[in-house]
Amino acid sequence: MLNLKIDLRALGLASLCFLVAQSASASSFIGWQTFSNCGGNNNTGICDTTPDSNSTYDATPVGSIGSANTYLTGAIGVNASAVGRRGRGQQTNNSFLNGPGFGNESGDSARLIENITLADGSAGTRIGPQGGAGTSAWKFSTSANERAGDIRITNESDYFFRLTFLHFDVRIGNANSPQNLAIAYLSGNGTAFDNGLTRFDNGNELVNLNNVYNNAFGPGTTTANVSHSLGGAIGTQAYLAPGQSAAFRLIFSNFVTSGAESQIDNFAFEGQFFETASLVNQLDPITVVPEPTTATLFALGLMGLAMRRQA
């Protein structure tokens, strides 16, 4: 009977632990494979609030979640900032870009698009692959508005999201096209949204218009797959508290001929969720189990009482 008592108590403790467990997780991704025009043609800029890939879809959510049942949401163009820079529009040429992953997929198979679920929770699929139908990239030109584009990520969960990587593929069109790409952070004062990408070292928001990426490509036609560490760029970890957003502005420069173009494709954010701002206990909000109800705790109490009587 002693052995039975120990086994039952262990079972009761395991059941309670299971009810409150929060599983550790790998990275979460949200990204665009395709880009939607603001207007009726491909030269009206990009206005897109529907990322194609989103590993945070949850059909049975616990706690806060976005309207599309994802813990992360995103926007490009007019919905990404108060100014709403949107580049030149969509490039549909299928002979370049439109590769198999977000950024430098050769360094991490988790960045392969087919390994990341789509935003509706279905299996990862490459939409518009190079050489196929439906290809789409974000194009930028040389005028002040058309060489800049804004993009935003929002943490819709009840947890803290550490933003670790910006992934994208970039192509410099030719020797006349913009050869330099910078990415600047837009603070809360620079947008119409509740921004707050927080530095882990001092608890402050990143400085407005501070470049987190700046690189010259070329000369001439060049293609690169970039996976850029945000923490490496700013010298500390950075996170989004529940309900907070981070907006960035892509800015092309250093061109020769007006109207020349360069492109961005397969843009994604990568990061991990944590229980608190201490960024110690990593979790996956999709697998978080609800806290035990009063009825459940009562039942476990009765189980414990029964164990004692059997002793």
ZANU-137156 format. One record per residue (C-alpha): y, z, x negated; residue number from 1; residue in three letters; chain. Coordinates in nm, 3 decimals. Layout:
% ZANU-137156
[[Y, Z, X], NUM, ALA, A]
...
END
This chain:
% ZANU-137156
[[0.000, 0.000, 0.000], 1, MET, A]
[[0.232, 0.066, -0.293], 2, LEU, A]
[[0.202, -0.293, -0.410], 3, ASN, A]
[[0.279, -0.420, -0.057], 4, LEU, A]
[[0.588, -0.200, -0.045], 5, LYS, A]
[[0.721, -0.345, -0.371], 6, ILE, A]
[[0.649, -0.701, -0.264], 7, ASP, A]
[[0.825, -0.661, 0.070], 8, LEU, A]
[[1.131, -0.501, -0.087], 9, ARG, A]
[[1.148, -0.783, -0.340], 10, ALA, A]
[[1.124, -1.031, -0.057], 11, LEU, A]
[[1.406, -0.859, 0.131], 12, GLY, A]
[[1.629, -0.858, -0.176], 13, LEU, A]
[[1.553, -1.224, -0.246], 14, ALA, A]
[[1.640, -1.314, 0.113], 15, SER, A]
[[1.975, -1.138, 0.088], 16, LEU, A]
[[2.052, -1.307, -0.244], 17, CYS, A]
[[1.968, -1.643, -0.094], 18, PHE, A]
[[2.207, -1.590, 0.195], 19, LEU, A]
[[2.506, -1.531, -0.029], 20, VAL, A]
[[2.408, -1.760, -0.315], 21, ALA, A]
[[2.650, -2.020, -0.437], 22, GLN, A]
[[2.482, -2.283, -0.651], 23, SER, A]
[[2.626, -2.410, -0.977], 24, ALA, A]
[[2.699, -2.780, -0.972], 25, SER, A]
[[2.760, -3.081, -1.186], 26, ALA, A]
[[3.089, -3.265, -1.177], 27, SER, A]
[[3.244, -3.397, -0.856], 28, SER, A]
[[3.396, -3.745, -0.836], 29, PHE, A]
[[3.645, -3.921, -0.610], 30, ILE, A]
[[3.741, -4.280, -0.684], 31, GLY, A]
[[3.837, -4.629, -0.578], 32, TRP, A]
[[3.625, -4.938, -0.632], 33, GLN, A]
[[3.847, -5.149, -0.406], 34, THR, A]
[[4.217, -5.138, -0.320], 35, PHE, A]
[[4.385, -5.205, 0.016], 36, SER, A]
[[4.714, -5.394, 0.044], 37, ASN, A]
[[5.022, -5.239, 0.204], 38, CYS, A]
[[5.095, -5.561, 0.393], 39, GLY, A]
[[4.942, -5.891, 0.495], 40, GLY, A]
[[4.896, -6.043, 0.149], 41, ASN, A]
[[4.795, -5.950, -0.205], 42, ASN, A]
[[5.154, -5.910, -0.327], 43, ASN, A]
[[5.260, -5.622, -0.101], 44, THR, A]
[[5.146, -5.335, -0.320], 45, GLY, A]
[[4.854, -5.097, -0.267], 46, ILE, A]
[[4.851, -4.836, 0.012], 47, CYS, A]
[[4.505, -4.680, 0.024], 48, ASP, A]
[[4.390, -4.342, 0.156], 49, THR, A]
[[4.019, -4.427, 0.164], 50, THR, A]
[[3.852, -4.385, -0.176], 51, PRO, A]
[[3.521, -4.571, -0.177], 52, ASP, A]
[[3.325, -4.312, -0.377], 53, SER, A]
[[3.338, -3.940, -0.306], 54, ASN, A]
[[3.061, -3.704, -0.411], 55, SER, A]
[[3.211, -3.417, -0.206], 56, THR, A]
[[3.108, -3.547, 0.138], 57, TYR, A]
[[2.949, -3.271, 0.346], 58, ASP, A]
[[2.810, -3.335, 0.695], 59, ALA, A]
[[2.771, -2.960, 0.762], 60, THR, A]
[[3.068, -2.802, 0.584], 61, PRO, A]
[[3.127, -2.435, 0.523], 62, VAL, A]
[[3.493, -2.337, 0.523], 63, GLY, A]
[[3.785, -2.577, 0.482], 64, SER, A]
[[3.728, -2.950, 0.443], 65, ILE, A]
[[3.924, -3.274, 0.488], 66, GLY, A]
[[3.926, -3.476, 0.810], 67, SER, A]
[[3.673, -3.723, 0.664], 68, ALA, A]
[[3.431, -3.438, 0.580], 69, ASN, A]
[[3.512, -3.442, 0.210], 70, THR, A]
[[3.635, -3.151, 0.001], 71, TYR, A]
[[3.850, -3.387, -0.205], 72, LEU, A]
[[4.082, -3.653, -0.062], 73, THR, A]
[[4.303, -3.910, -0.230], 74, GLY, A]
[[4.582, -4.160, -0.174], 75, ALA, A]
[[4.753, -4.449, -0.350], 76, ILE, A]
[[5.105, -4.580, -0.286], 77, GLY, A]
[[5.330, -4.459, -0.006], 78, VAL, A]
[[5.101, -4.168, 0.082], 79, ASN, A]
[[5.072, -4.051, -0.277], 80, ALA, A]
[[5.432, -3.941, -0.339], 81, SER, A]
[[5.779, -3.926, -0.188], 82, ALA, A]
[[5.880, -4.245, -0.368], 83, VAL, A]
[[5.544, -4.413, -0.317], 84, GLY, A]
[[5.523, -4.658, -0.606], 85, ARG, A]
[[5.247, -4.905, -0.528], 86, ARG, A]
[[5.226, -5.168, -0.802], 87, GLY, A]
[[5.221, -5.536, -0.714], 88, ARG, A]
[[4.907, -5.552, -0.500], 89, GLY, A]
[[4.544, -5.653, -0.503], 90, GLN, A]
[[4.376, -5.881, -0.756], 91, GLN, A]
[[4.059, -6.045, -0.622], 92, THR, A]
[[3.953, -6.252, -0.923], 93, ASN, A]
[[3.585, -6.174, -0.980], 94, ASN, A]
[[3.563, -6.296, -1.340], 95, SER, A]
[[3.693, -5.973, -1.496], 96, PHE, A]
[[3.689, -5.594, -1.444], 97, LEU, A]
[[3.478, -5.471, -1.146], 98, ASN, A]
[[3.222, -5.317, -1.380], 99, GLY, A]
[[2.937, -5.072, -1.303], 100, PRO, A]
[[3.114, -4.740, -1.365], 101, GLY, A]
[[3.427, -4.531, -1.361], 102, PHE, A]
[[3.587, -4.539, -1.705], 103, GLY, A]
[[3.357, -4.516, -2.005], 104, ASN, A]
[[3.025, -4.500, -1.823], 105, GLU, A]
[[2.833, -4.553, -2.149], 106, SER, A]
[[2.920, -4.196, -2.244], 107, GLY, A]
[[2.783, -4.038, -1.928], 108, ASP, A]
[[2.544, -4.191, -1.673], 109, SER, A]
[[2.695, -3.962, -1.405], 110, ALA, A]
[[2.997, -4.197, -1.411], 111, ARG, A]
[[2.791, -4.495, -1.301], 112, LEU, A]
[[2.909, -4.588, -0.953], 113, ILE, A]
[[2.555, -4.616, -0.816], 114, GLU, A]
[[2.498, -4.250, -0.913], 115, ASN, A]
[[2.793, -4.128, -0.703], 116, ILE, A]
[[2.767, -4.112, -0.324], 117, THR, A]
[[3.004, -4.315, -0.113], 118, LEU, A]
[[3.277, -4.141, 0.085], 119, ALA, A]
[[3.061, -4.137, 0.400], 120, ASP, A]
[[2.777, -3.962, 0.221], 121, GLY, A]
[[2.555, -4.268, 0.185], 122, SER, A]
[[2.394, -4.365, -0.142], 123, ALA, A]
[[2.615, -4.491, -0.421], 124, GLY, A]
[[2.672, -4.866, -0.413], 125, THR, A]
[[2.875, -5.100, -0.632], 126, ARG, A]
[[3.122, -5.270, -0.395], 127, ILE, A]
[[3.245, -5.609, -0.517], 128, GLY, A]
[[3.071, -5.631, -0.856], 129, PRO, A]
[[3.197, -5.867, -1.123], 130, GLN, A]
[[3.089, -6.221, -1.039], 131, GLY, A]
[[3.018, -6.129, -0.679], 132, GLY, A]
[[3.205, -6.123, -0.348], 133, ALA, A]
[[3.463, -5.866, -0.244], 134, GLY, A]
[[3.597, -5.784, -0.590], 135, THR, A]
[[3.922, -5.590, -0.598], 136, SER, A]
[[4.158, -5.451, -0.864], 137, ALA, A]
[[4.508, -5.303, -0.860], 138, TRP, A]
[[4.756, -5.539, -1.021], 139, LYS, A]
[[5.090, -5.457, -1.181], 140, PHE, A]
[[5.375, -5.688, -1.276], 141, SER, A]
[[5.704, -5.648, -1.465], 142, THR, A]
[[5.973, -5.551, -1.214], 143, SER, A]
[[6.071, -5.183, -1.198], 144, ALA, A]
[[5.875, -5.120, -0.878], 145, ASN, A]
[[5.579, -5.349, -0.940], 146, GLU, A]
[[5.491, -5.208, -1.280], 147, ARG, A]
[[5.450, -4.853, -1.145], 148, ALA, A]
[[5.197, -4.705, -0.902], 149, GLY, A]
[[5.139, -4.353, -0.765], 150, ASP, A]
[[4.802, -4.190, -0.703], 151, ILE, A]
[[4.717, -3.846, -0.565], 152, ARG, A]
[[4.420, -3.611, -0.532], 153, ILE, A]
[[4.407, -3.314, -0.292], 154, THR, A]
[[4.172, -3.015, -0.293], 155, ASN, A]
[[4.079, -2.958, 0.072], 156, GLU, A]
[[3.824, -2.683, -0.003], 157, SER, A]
[[3.847, -2.304, -0.016], 158, ASP, A]
[[3.776, -2.309, -0.388], 159, TYR, A]
[[3.953, -2.394, -0.714], 160, PHE, A]
[[3.905, -2.745, -0.848], 161, PHE, A]
[[3.933, -2.793, -1.223], 162, ARG, A]
[[4.049, -3.150, -1.293], 163, LEU, A]
[[3.886, -3.259, -1.618], 164, THR, A]
[[3.895, -3.640, -1.644], 165, PHE, A]
[[4.095, -3.941, -1.532], 166, LEU, A]
[[3.871, -4.250, -1.533], 167, HIS, A]
[[3.986, -4.609, -1.508], 168, PHE, A]
[[3.932, -4.961, -1.637], 169, ASP, A]
[[4.243, -5.142, -1.761], 170, VAL, A]
[[4.302, -5.509, -1.835], 171, ARG, A]
[[4.603, -5.660, -2.010], 172, ILE, A]
[[4.644, -6.006, -1.857], 173, GLY, A]
[[4.774, -6.199, -2.160], 174, ASN, A]
[[5.025, -6.183, -2.444], 175, ALA, A]
[[5.316, -6.190, -2.196], 176, ASN, A]
[[5.182, -5.909, -1.976], 177, SER, A]
[[5.270, -5.539, -1.996], 178, PRO, A]
[[5.083, -5.408, -2.300], 179, GLN, A]
[[5.145, -5.032, -2.265], 180, ASN, A]
[[5.016, -4.791, -2.000], 181, LEU, A]
[[5.149, -4.439, -1.948], 182, ALA, A]
[[5.039, -4.190, -1.682], 183, ILE, A]
[[5.292, -3.921, -1.585], 184, ALA, A]
[[5.240, -3.613, -1.370], 185, TYR, A]
[[5.461, -3.577, -1.061], 186, LEU, A]
[[5.544, -3.215, -0.988], 187, SER, A]
[[5.600, -3.067, -0.642], 188, GLY, A]
[[5.971, -3.144, -0.655], 189, ASN, A]
[[5.898, -3.509, -0.716], 190, GLY, A]
[[5.678, -3.562, -0.411], 191, THR, A]
[[5.666, -3.494, -0.042], 192, ALA, A]
[[5.344, -3.296, -0.078], 193, PHE, A]
[[5.241, -2.945, -0.170], 194, ASP, A]
[[5.166, -3.023, -0.531], 195, ASN, A]
[[5.043, -2.770, -0.779], 196, GLY, A]
[[4.826, -2.875, -1.073], 197, LEU, A]
[[4.824, -2.543, -1.253], 198, THR, A]
[[4.792, -2.482, -1.626], 199, ARG, A]
[[4.521, -2.228, -1.699], 200, PHE, A]
[[4.701, -2.084, -2.004], 201, ASP, A]
[[5.023, -1.974, -1.834], 202, ASN, A]
[[4.972, -2.022, -1.459], 203, GLY, A]
[[5.259, -2.270, -1.432], 204, ASN, A]
[[5.257, -2.615, -1.276], 205, GLU, A]
[[5.259, -2.910, -1.515], 206, LEU, A]
[[5.606, -3.036, -1.603], 207, VAL, A]
[[5.740, -3.316, -1.385], 208, ASN, A]
[[5.709, -3.665, -1.537], 209, LEU, A]
[[5.524, -3.525, -1.838], 210, ASN, A]
[[5.297, -3.797, -1.979], 211, ASN, A]
[[4.931, -3.703, -1.974], 212, VAL, A]
[[4.830, -4.046, -2.109], 213, TYR, A]
[[5.012, -4.309, -2.313], 214, ASN, A]
[[4.845, -4.597, -2.493], 215, ASN, A]
[[4.931, -4.944, -2.622], 216, ALA, A]
[[4.672, -5.220, -2.576], 217, PHE, A]
[[4.647, -5.575, -2.700], 218, GLY, A]
[[4.803, -5.772, -2.838], 219, PRO, A]
[[4.711, -6.023, -2.573], 220, GLY, A]
[[4.426, -6.013, -2.323], 221, THR, A]
[[4.238, -5.683, -2.357], 222, THR, A]
[[3.996, -5.487, -2.140], 223, THR, A]
[[3.914, -5.118, -2.191], 224, ALA, A]
[[3.709, -4.856, -2.006], 225, ASN, A]
[[3.895, -4.526, -2.035], 226, VAL, A]
[[3.769, -4.173, -1.966], 227, SER, A]
[[4.064, -3.952, -2.050], 228, HIS, A]
[[4.035, -3.574, -2.087], 229, SER, A]
[[4.321, -3.404, -1.905], 230, LEU, A]
[[4.258, -3.075, -2.082], 231, GLY, A]
[[4.267, -3.250, -2.416], 232, GLY, A]
[[4.602, -3.408, -2.326], 233, ALA, A]
[[4.777, -3.088, -2.215], 234, ILE, A]
[[4.601, -2.840, -2.443], 235, GLY, A]
[[4.451, -2.625, -2.168], 236, THR, A]
[[4.244, -2.644, -1.851], 237, GLN, A]
[[4.420, -2.744, -1.528], 238, ALA, A]
[[4.318, -2.672, -1.171], 239, TYR, A]
[[4.411, -2.725, -0.807], 240, LEU, A]
[[4.411, -2.417, -0.587], 241, ALA, A]
[[4.289, -2.457, -0.226], 242, PRO, A]
[[4.513, -2.699, -0.037], 243, GLY, A]
[[4.699, -2.816, -0.348], 244, GLN, A]
[[4.759, -3.175, -0.465], 245, SER, A]
[[4.818, -3.348, -0.795], 246, ALA, A]
[[5.007, -3.678, -0.805], 247, ALA, A]
[[5.033, -3.912, -1.101], 248, PHE, A]
[[5.239, -4.224, -1.172], 249, ARG, A]
[[5.090, -4.516, -1.365], 250, LEU, A]
[[5.363, -4.700, -1.555], 251, ILE, A]
[[5.314, -5.031, -1.736], 252, PHE, A]
[[5.571, -5.143, -1.995], 253, SER, A]
[[5.626, -5.360, -2.305], 254, ASN, A]
[[5.606, -5.707, -2.151], 255, PHE, A]
[[5.744, -6.044, -2.262], 256, VAL, A]
[[5.768, -6.266, -1.954], 257, THR, A]
[[5.881, -6.160, -1.607], 258, SER, A]
[[5.602, -6.186, -1.354], 259, GLY, A]
[[5.316, -6.146, -1.601], 260, ALA, A]
[[5.043, -5.910, -1.479], 261, GLU, A]
[[4.797, -5.643, -1.592], 262, SER, A]
[[4.536, -5.464, -1.380], 263, GLN, A]
[[4.365, -5.130, -1.314], 264, ILE, A]
[[4.019, -5.097, -1.161], 265, ASP, A]
[[3.759, -4.829, -1.088], 266, ASN, A]
[[4.004, -4.537, -1.090], 267, PHE, A]
[[3.845, -4.195, -1.039], 268, ALA, A]
[[3.910, -3.823, -1.078], 269, PHE, A]
[[3.636, -3.595, -1.211], 270, GLU, A]
[[3.616, -3.218, -1.208], 271, GLY, A]
[[3.432, -2.904, -1.101], 272, GLN, A]
[[3.475, -2.638, -0.832], 273, PHE, A]
[[3.502, -2.267, -0.910], 274, PHE, A]
[[3.504, -1.955, -0.697], 275, GLU, A]
[[3.836, -1.825, -0.832], 276, THR, A]
[[4.124, -1.923, -1.061], 277, ALA, A]
[[3.944, -1.752, -1.349], 278, SER, A]
[[3.728, -2.068, -1.366], 279, LEU, A]
[[3.420, -1.861, -1.449], 280, VAL, A]
[[3.179, -1.900, -1.159], 281, ASN, A]
[[3.118, -2.271, -1.101], 282, GLN, A]
[[2.981, -2.377, -0.765], 283, LEU, A]
[[2.915, -2.675, -0.542], 284, ASP, A]
[[3.086, -2.637, -0.202], 285, PRO, A]
[[2.823, -2.863, -0.048], 286, ILE, A]
[[2.548, -2.613, -0.124], 287, THR, A]
[[2.742, -2.293, -0.054], 288, VAL, A]
[[2.554, -2.080, 0.197], 289, VAL, A]
[[2.755, -1.894, 0.467], 290, PRO, A]
[[2.806, -1.523, 0.416], 291, GLU, A]
[[2.544, -1.323, 0.606], 292, PRO, A]
[[2.641, -1.233, 0.961], 293, THR, A]
[[2.634, -0.880, 1.096], 294, THR, A]
[[2.314, -0.965, 1.282], 295, ALA, A]
[[2.149, -1.088, 0.964], 296, THR, A]
[[2.246, -0.777, 0.771], 297, LEU, A]
[[2.116, -0.563, 1.057], 298, PHE, A]
[[1.784, -0.748, 1.051], 299, ALA, A]
[[1.755, -0.698, 0.676], 300, LEU, A]
[[1.830, -0.330, 0.727], 301, GLY, A]
[[1.544, -0.304, 0.975], 302, LEU, A]
[[1.320, -0.481, 0.725], 303, MET, A]
[[1.412, -0.223, 0.462], 304, GLY, A]
[[1.342, 0.059, 0.709], 305, LEU, A]
[[1.001, -0.088, 0.788], 306, ALA, A]
[[0.923, -0.102, 0.416], 307, MET, A]
[[1.007, 0.266, 0.376], 308, ARG, A]
[[0.783, 0.363, 0.668], 309, ARG, A]
[[0.493, 0.163, 0.522], 310, GLN, A]
[[0.535, 0.354, 0.197], 311, ALA, A]
END
